[in-house]
Amino acid sequence: MPEAIRNLREVLRDAFPMRDRIAALLRDGPHTVPDLAAMLHEPTHEVVLWLSAMLRYGMVEAVGKANKEGYYSYTLKEVRP
């Protein structure tokens, strides 16, 4: 049975706590969206929204080229003083 799609407001409300969880996973090294979704036990489409916000605000960056499935790996962006 397919998962119920949550209301966008509910997904966005979770952005701040999920940001910290995603950052913790990326500290261990680069990961793709499907990898992060599997590790977080969250739907891929929700992880895309959270990661997109982190990308927009300069917290993460894509590294290398897309894999054979078309997914980029993301890593935490280095903070420079």
Secondary structure, 3 states (H helix, E strand, C coil): CCCCCCCHHHHHHCHHHHHHHHHHHHCCCCECHHHHHHHHCCCHHHHHHHHHHHHHCCCEEEECCCCCCCCCEEEECCCCC
